[in-house]
Amino acid sequence: MAEKLKTTSALRWFPSRGAEESWIAEVEEELGFSLPPSYRWWLIHYGNARLNGGNILTIVSPEHREYDDSDFLYIHRLNKAEEW
């Protein structure tokens, strides 16, 4: 997977900005289910990216979660508040 990322032009990725395992566990606990293994791998190794101008949701540190609209749990909480 990492080799493919080096050659793509559609995806802008940012290595070394991955999520910590404890952040992922917190998200999974609140959601009530486990994230897919491939997404967990992405979160740990890369964390965030842009695909053709759109964000791939990430998991940021808990202290920054309320200010980052690319955070998975932040978006989930907004959707829940709006009953979507």
Helices and strands as residue ranges (DSSP letters): H 2-7, E 11-13, H 21-31, H 37-45, E 49-51, E 54-56, G 62-67, H 72-81
